[in-house]
Amino acid sequence: MSALGVGVDLVEVKRVRAMLGDKGAHVFDRLLTAAEAAYCRSRPDPAEHVAVRLAAKEAVYKALQGSEAARGIGWREIEVVRAPDGRPDVALT
């Protein structure tokens, strides 16, 4: 498989901050894995880290969208993890 294009996914921290203020724990439970939620909650500004994860998940979803098998993937089946050297990586379940 080869890349067909390159894109950028952005999620506004201000919007995520408002979502967290409005929906609270429901955002963590619905959109993030338990490990992602724990990491984001441990940070001084959880909204920044939630926004990063949502942007990454959206990018992965878009990249996989062309695959029939991938169309049913949910938000919590895409997990943003840290590689041993600290770089972000993605795990699919």
C-alpha positions as CSV (number, residue, x, y, z in Angstrom):
1,M,0.0,0.0,0.0
2,S,1.3,3.5,-0.8
3,A,0.3,6.8,0.6
4,L,-2.2,8.7,-1.6
5,G,-1.9,12.0,0.1
6,V,-0.8,13.9,3.2
7,G,-3.0,15.9,5.4
8,V,-3.2,17.8,8.7
9,D,-5.8,17.2,11.4
10,L,-6.4,20.0,13.9
11,V,-8.6,20.1,17.0
12,E,-9.0,23.4,18.8
13,V,-7.9,23.2,22.5
14,K,-10.6,25.8,23.3
15,R,-13.3,23.5,21.8
16,V,-12.0,20.5,23.8
17,R,-11.9,22.6,27.0
18,A,-15.5,23.6,26.4
19,M,-16.5,19.9,25.8
20,L,-14.7,18.9,29.0
21,G,-16.5,21.6,30.9
22,D,-19.9,20.6,29.5
23,K,-19.6,16.9,29.4
24,G,-16.8,16.1,31.9
25,A,-15.9,12.5,32.4
26,H,-18.2,11.4,29.6
27,V,-15.7,12.8,27.1
28,F,-12.9,10.7,28.6
29,D,-15.1,7.6,28.8
30,R,-16.5,7.8,25.3
31,L,-13.5,9.0,23.2
32,L,-10.3,7.8,25.0
33,T,-9.0,4.5,26.3
34,A,-8.4,4.1,30.0
35,A,-4.7,4.7,29.6
36,E,-5.2,7.8,27.5
37,A,-7.7,9.2,29.9
38,A,-5.4,8.6,32.9
39,Y,-2.5,10.3,31.0
40,C,-4.6,13.3,30.0
41,R,-6.0,13.7,33.5
42,S,-2.5,13.7,35.0
43,R,-1.4,16.7,32.9
44,P,-1.7,20.3,34.1
45,D,-4.1,21.2,31.2
46,P,-5.9,18.0,30.2
47,A,-7.7,19.7,27.3
48,E,-4.4,20.1,25.4
49,H,-3.6,16.4,25.6
50,V,-7.2,15.4,24.8
51,A,-7.1,17.6,21.7
52,V,-3.8,16.0,20.5
53,R,-5.3,12.5,20.9
54,L,-8.5,13.4,19.1
55,A,-6.6,14.9,16.2
56,A,-4.4,11.8,15.9
57,K,-7.4,9.5,16.1
58,E,-9.1,11.5,13.4
59,A,-6.1,11.2,11.1
60,V,-5.8,7.5,11.7
61,Y,-9.5,7.0,11.0
62,K,-9.2,9.0,7.7
63,A,-6.2,7.0,6.7
64,L,-8.0,3.7,7.3
65,Q,-11.4,4.8,5.9
66,G,-10.7,3.3,2.5
67,S,-10.5,-0.1,4.0
68,E,-13.9,-2.0,4.3
69,A,-12.7,-3.8,7.4
70,A,-11.7,-0.5,9.1
71,R,-15.0,1.3,8.7
72,G,-16.3,0.0,12.0
73,I,-13.4,1.2,14.1
74,G,-14.4,3.2,17.1
75,W,-12.7,6.1,19.0
76,R,-11.4,3.8,21.8
77,E,-10.1,1.2,19.3
78,I,-7.5,3.7,18.2
79,E,-5.0,4.5,21.0
80,V,-2.3,7.1,21.0
81,V,0.7,5.7,22.9
82,R,4.3,6.7,23.5
83,A,7.1,4.8,21.8
84,P,10.0,3.9,24.1
85,D,11.9,6.9,22.8
86,G,9.0,9.2,23.6
87,R,7.6,9.6,20.1
88,P,3.9,9.3,19.7
89,D,2.6,6.1,18.1
90,V,-0.7,4.5,17.5
91,A,-2.0,1.1,18.6
92,L,-5.1,-0.4,17.0
93,T,-7.3,-2.9,18.9
